[in-house]
């Protein structure tokens, strides 16, 4: 499965979709990050991931797309315009991809950019069936929170394919790890290590891992169901409980900013949205 993950807005969940949802469910997948700002090879050494500089020879990316059966191309929002300026020079390049995944959140600006991203792909003659929008950080009511998206989208949005708002992903970021690393099928496997921890810091770290594992069980089930619905194929199952714990603690340099809630209306102006 060859997939592009994109949105002209940042902070909508592209990394979560790429590394936590898609990558673990594809066999021998390669992640290509087209992003000059962040290089996640350092904190995701357990993933098959490379960073592609937008200024490099495009033949390198083309070869990867031809050779890899399962490839996930994650395009950073800041590089989206440059990426498409390059690929439109190569007629038929987009036809190499089976799917175009657009993660999104419910805030006004991100919704506008999501709708514009859909329109842009359609203008490049990408088939509607290949475009998959995945609402992220859903709190309670999908249709109410994403009403603008449902009312204005030119493609079908699967009502049972969304990611609930969860503390799991911020926890994984703090731990500098991913679901595959902390996941254990035995829910009680971390208890002994917590009780035997030598320091309060180590004990709290293991508690956070334990709680993350418990949240991961629900997330994995939801992600497996989403994968089958969106792509009509069974995902690769995770059986990693024998892995050794190797998770380092990490403190964010900057606090997470809370998004300001604003009243949404179905009337939107695409001209105010960021250009490609």
C-alpha positions as CSV (number, residue, x, y, z in Angstrom):
1,X,0.0,0.0,0.0
2,X,1.5,3.3,-1.1
3,X,0.1,6.2,0.8
4,X,0.5,10.0,1.1
5,X,-0.3,11.6,4.5
6,X,-0.9,15.3,4.1
7,X,-2.7,18.4,5.2
8,X,-1.9,22.1,4.6
9,X,-2.3,22.6,8.4
10,X,0.2,21.4,10.9
11,X,-0.6,19.7,14.3
12,X,-3.5,17.7,13.0
13,X,-2.2,14.2,13.8
14,X,-0.1,13.2,10.7
15,X,2.6,11.7,12.8
16,X,0.0,9.7,14.9
17,X,-1.7,8.5,11.7
18,X,1.6,7.5,10.1
19,X,3.5,6.0,13.0
20,X,0.8,4.6,15.3
21,X,-2.1,3.8,12.9
22,X,-0.7,2.9,9.5
23,X,2.9,1.7,10.1
24,X,2.2,-1.1,12.6
25,X,-0.5,-2.5,10.4
26,X,1.6,-2.9,7.2
27,X,4.2,-5.5,6.7
28,X,7.8,-4.2,6.1
29,X,6.6,-0.6,5.6
30,X,8.9,2.3,5.0
31,X,8.1,5.8,6.3
32,X,9.5,8.7,4.3
33,X,9.2,12.1,6.1
34,X,9.3,15.1,3.8
35,X,10.1,17.6,6.5
36,X,13.1,19.9,6.9
37,X,12.1,21.1,10.3
38,X,11.8,17.9,12.4
39,X,13.9,14.8,12.0
40,X,12.2,12.0,13.9
41,X,14.8,9.4,13.0
42,X,16.4,10.2,16.4
43,X,13.4,9.5,18.6
44,X,11.9,6.7,16.4
45,X,15.0,4.5,15.9
46,X,12.8,1.4,16.1
47,X,10.9,2.4,13.0
48,X,11.9,2.0,9.4
49,X,12.0,5.7,8.6
50,X,14.1,8.1,6.5
51,X,14.0,11.8,6.1
52,X,13.8,13.2,2.6
53,X,14.9,16.7,2.0
54,X,12.6,18.6,-0.3
55,X,15.6,20.0,-2.2
56,X,17.0,16.5,-3.0
57,X,16.8,14.8,-6.4
58,X,13.3,13.5,-6.7
59,X,14.5,10.4,-8.4
60,X,15.4,9.0,-4.9
61,X,11.8,9.3,-3.8
62,X,10.5,7.9,-7.1
63,X,12.7,4.8,-6.7
64,X,11.5,4.2,-3.2
65,X,7.9,4.4,-4.4
66,X,8.6,1.9,-7.1
67,X,10.6,-0.5,-4.9
68,X,8.6,-0.5,-1.7
69,X,5.4,-2.5,-1.5
70,X,4.3,-0.5,1.6
71,X,5.4,3.1,1.8
72,X,4.1,6.0,3.8
73,X,5.1,9.4,2.6
74,X,4.4,12.0,5.4
75,X,4.6,15.5,4.1
76,X,5.2,18.3,6.5
77,X,2.7,21.2,6.2
78,X,5.6,23.6,5.7
79,X,6.8,21.6,2.7
80,X,3.5,20.8,1.1
81,X,3.6,23.6,-1.4
82,X,7.1,22.8,-2.5
83,X,6.4,19.1,-2.8
84,X,3.4,19.6,-5.1
85,X,5.2,22.2,-7.2
86,X,7.8,19.5,-7.9
87,X,5.6,16.5,-8.5
88,X,3.3,18.3,-10.9
89,X,6.3,18.3,-13.3
90,X,6.1,14.6,-13.5
91,X,2.9,13.5,-15.2
92,X,1.3,10.5,-13.5
93,X,3.4,10.6,-10.4
94,X,0.4,10.7,-8.1
95,X,-1.0,7.6,-9.7
96,X,1.7,5.6,-7.9
97,X,-0.2,6.1,-4.7
98,X,-3.2,4.0,-3.6
99,X,-4.4,6.4,-0.9
100,X,-4.2,10.0,0.3
101,X,-4.8,10.3,4.0
102,X,-5.9,13.7,5.4
103,X,-5.9,13.8,9.2
104,X,-7.8,16.8,10.7
105,X,-9.0,18.4,13.9
106,X,-12.3,20.3,14.5
107,X,-11.0,23.9,14.8
108,X,-12.0,26.4,12.1
109,X,-8.7,27.1,10.5
110,X,-7.7,23.4,10.3
111,X,-11.2,22.5,8.9
112,X,-10.8,25.1,6.1
113,X,-7.3,23.8,5.3
114,X,-8.6,20.2,5.2
115,X,-11.4,21.2,2.8
116,X,-8.9,23.0,0.7
117,X,-6.6,20.1,0.7
118,X,-9.4,17.9,-0.6
119,X,-10.3,20.3,-3.3
120,X,-6.6,20.5,-4.3
121,X,-6.3,16.8,-4.7
122,X,-9.5,16.6,-6.7
123,X,-8.2,19.3,-9.0
124,X,-5.2,17.0,-9.7
125,X,-7.7,14.3,-10.7
126,X,-7.1,12.2,-7.7
127,X,-10.1,9.8,-7.4
128,X,-12.5,10.5,-4.6
129,X,-12.2,6.9,-3.4
130,X,-8.5,7.3,-2.8
131,X,-8.9,10.3,-0.4
132,X,-9.5,9.3,3.2
133,X,-10.2,12.0,5.8
134,X,-9.6,10.9,9.4
135,X,-11.0,13.2,12.2
136,X,-8.7,13.4,15.1
137,X,-9.1,14.4,18.8
138,X,-12.8,13.7,18.8
139,X,-14.1,14.4,22.3
140,X,-17.8,13.3,22.4
141,X,-19.9,13.9,19.3
142,X,-18.2,13.5,15.9
143,X,-20.9,15.0,13.8
144,X,-21.4,18.0,16.1
145,X,-17.7,18.7,16.5
146,X,-16.9,18.3,12.8
147,X,-20.2,19.7,11.4
148,X,-18.5,22.1,9.0
149,X,-16.4,19.3,7.5
150,X,-19.4,17.0,7.1
151,X,-21.5,19.8,5.5
152,X,-18.8,21.0,3.0
153,X,-16.7,17.9,2.2
154,X,-16.8,16.7,-1.4
155,X,-15.8,13.2,-0.4
156,X,-17.4,10.7,2.0
157,X,-16.2,10.8,5.5
158,X,-16.6,7.5,7.3
159,X,-18.6,8.1,10.5
160,X,-17.0,5.2,12.4
161,X,-13.4,6.0,11.4
162,X,-12.0,8.6,13.7
163,X,-9.5,9.0,16.6
164,X,-10.9,9.8,20.0
165,X,-9.2,12.4,22.1
166,X,-6.8,10.4,24.4
167,X,-4.0,11.0,26.9
168,X,-2.2,8.1,25.3
169,X,-0.4,10.1,22.6
170,X,0.8,12.9,24.8
171,X,2.1,10.2,27.2
172,X,4.0,8.5,24.4
173,X,5.5,11.8,23.4
174,X,6.7,12.4,27.0
175,X,8.1,8.8,27.1
176,X,9.7,9.2,23.7
177,X,8.3,5.9,22.5
178,X,5.4,4.4,20.6
179,X,2.5,1.9,21.1
180,X,4.5,-1.0,19.6
181,X,7.2,-0.5,22.2
182,X,5.1,-0.3,25.3
183,X,2.3,-2.7,24.3
184,X,2.0,-6.0,26.2
185,X,-1.0,-8.3,25.9
186,X,-0.8,-9.1,29.6
187,X,-2.3,-6.0,31.4
188,X,-0.6,-6.9,34.7
189,X,2.9,-7.4,33.3
190,X,4.3,-4.0,34.6
191,X,3.0,-4.4,38.1
192,X,6.0,-6.2,39.5
193,X,8.4,-3.7,38.0
194,X,6.5,-0.8,39.5
195,X,6.6,-2.4,42.9
196,X,10.3,-3.1,42.6
197,X,11.3,0.3,41.3
198,X,14.2,1.7,43.2
199,X,13.4,5.4,43.0
200,X,10.2,7.5,43.0
201,X,11.1,8.8,39.5
202,X,11.5,5.3,38.1
203,X,8.2,4.2,39.7
204,X,6.3,7.1,38.2
205,X,7.8,6.4,34.8
206,X,6.7,2.8,34.9
207,X,3.3,3.8,36.1
208,X,3.0,6.0,33.1
209,X,4.1,3.1,30.8
210,X,1.6,0.8,32.5
211,X,-1.3,3.3,32.1
212,X,-0.3,3.9,28.5
213,X,-0.4,0.2,27.8
214,X,-3.9,-0.1,29.2
215,X,-5.1,2.8,27.0
216,X,-3.3,1.2,24.1
217,X,-5.4,-1.9,24.3
218,X,-8.5,0.0,23.4
219,X,-6.7,2.2,20.8
220,X,-5.3,-0.9,19.0
221,X,-8.7,-2.5,18.7
222,X,-10.2,0.7,17.3
223,X,-7.3,1.2,14.9
224,X,-7.6,-2.4,13.6
225,X,-11.3,-1.9,12.9
226,X,-10.6,1.5,11.2
227,X,-7.9,0.0,9.0
228,X,-10.2,-2.8,7.7
229,X,-13.0,-0.3,7.0
230,X,-10.9,2.3,5.3
231,X,-8.7,0.0,3.2
232,X,-10.7,-3.2,2.9
233,X,-7.8,-5.4,4.1
234,X,-6.8,-7.0,7.4
235,X,-4.1,-5.3,9.4
236,X,-0.9,-6.9,10.6
237,X,-1.4,-8.0,14.2
238,X,1.0,-6.8,16.9
239,X,2.5,-9.5,19.1
240,X,5.3,-7.7,20.9
241,X,4.8,-8.6,24.6
242,X,8.2,-10.3,24.8
243,X,10.1,-7.1,24.0
244,X,12.2,-5.6,26.8
245,X,11.2,-2.3,28.3
246,X,13.5,0.4,27.0
247,X,11.6,3.7,27.4
248,X,13.4,6.9,28.4
249,X,11.6,9.7,30.2
250,X,11.4,13.0,28.5
251,X,10.2,16.5,29.5
252,X,8.7,18.8,26.8
253,X,10.7,22.0,26.3
254,X,7.5,23.9,25.6
255,X,4.1,23.4,27.3
256,X,1.2,22.2,25.2
257,X,-1.0,25.1,24.3
258,X,-4.7,24.6,24.7
259,X,-6.8,25.3,21.7
260,X,-9.4,28.1,22.1
261,X,-12.9,27.0,21.3
262,X,-14.8,29.1,18.9
263,X,-18.3,28.9,17.5
264,X,-18.4,27.1,14.1
265,X,-20.7,27.9,11.2
266,X,-21.2,26.2,7.9
267,X,-20.3,29.4,6.1
268,X,-16.6,29.4,5.3
269,X,-14.3,31.4,3.1
270,X,-11.6,29.4,1.4
271,X,-9.7,32.6,0.4
272,X,-8.7,33.1,4.1
273,X,-7.1,29.6,4.2
274,X,-3.4,29.2,3.6
275,X,-2.4,28.7,0.0
276,X,-0.5,25.7,-1.3
